[in-house]
Amino acid sequence: MTRDEFNTFCESLRATTNVVQWGGASVWKVGGKIFAVCSIWGPGDHDKISFKCSDLSFRVLCEQEDIAPAPYLGRRQWVQLGTPDALPDTDIRSYIEQAHTIVAAKLTKAKRGELGL
């Protein structure tokens, strides 16, 4: 998945916002909370996608080749895809959608209502 495809997909999710920060990272938020990032953090010179995931998904994904705990965020069940083909695009979209759901669920009831979630 390219950065443009990543951005287009994240933009399609409900109540999302995007900021570019941390040296050019594309940071996607719902209700002001981050759910996915595309950046050049870590080894290599290509974009890497990172996202929040469930405890089970975190354990399963981190056992796969080219997927590891995300720098700075791994202790909070975030993974980073080390290569562009670490997962099929359909799986990446599914995990990003789940990340959006996980993060949105942690917002206050009032905030979710305000955002139409």
N, C-alpha and C positions, 0 to 999 in steps of 0.2 A: 504494500500500500504506500503510495507516495504521500508527501506532505499535503499536496493539493487535494487528493482523495480523502485523506484524514480530515482535513478542514471542512470539506464539503459534507462529509458524513456527520461530523460533530455539530455542524451548523443546522443539520436537519432535525436534530433532537430538540425536544420542547424546552423552552426557557433557558437556552444556553447563551453564554457570552464568551468572547475570545479576546485575549490580550497577548501581546508579544512582549515577553520579558525574559530575564535571566540570559542575556546574550543571544537573543533571537529565537527563544523557544516559543512555540505556538501553544498557549495554555488555555484549555477549555474549562469553563466553570458552569455550574448550575446553582443559582441562589448565592453566588459569591464563593462557592466552594469548588475546588479543583477536582475534576474527575478523569481528565486525560491530558497528556502532554506529548508534543512531538518536538524533539530537540536533537542536538548533536552531543549530548552528555555521554561521557564514557569513551572507551577506545573506539577507534575507527573515525571515518570522516563522512559518514552518511547519517541521515536522520534516523532516530530511534523513537519508537512509540512506547509510551509508558501509560499505565492506567491502574486504577483502583480495582481490586477484585475481592471476592469472598475468601474466607479462610481456606476452604477446600480448593477453590480454583488456584489460589496462591501456591498451595503445596503441590498440586498437580503440575501447574505450569513451570514452576521452578525446577522440576525434575527433567524438563525437556531441554534439548540442545538449543543453544542460542537464546534462551530466556533466563533471566536472573532477577533477583530483587532489584528494584529501581534505586539508583543512587539517592540518598537522603530520605527516601520515602519507603524503602523496603520493609522497615519494621512496622509499617502501617498497612501491610498487604498490598503493596504496589509492585507490579512487575515491569520490566523493560525488555522489549524485543531487541535482541542484539544485532539482528540482520533483517533486511526488508522481507525476507521470505521465511522468517521463523514460524509463522502461522499463515494459513490461507486467509485471504482478505475477508471471506465470509465469517471466519472465526473471529478475526480482529473486530469486525463490526459488531458481532454478537457480544464480545467481551466489553467493548466500549459502551454499548447500550446497557449492559448490566452495571458497568461502573457508574453511568449516569443515574440509574435506578437506585443503586446503593447510596450514593451521595445525596440524592434528592430525598430519600427516605429519612435521612438524618437531620434534615431541615425542620424547623418548627412547623407545627400545623398551620400557623398563621402565614408563614413564609410560603409554604407549599400552596396555600389558597391564593395568595397574592400572585404567584407565578402560574396559576392554573394547573397545578400538578395535583 
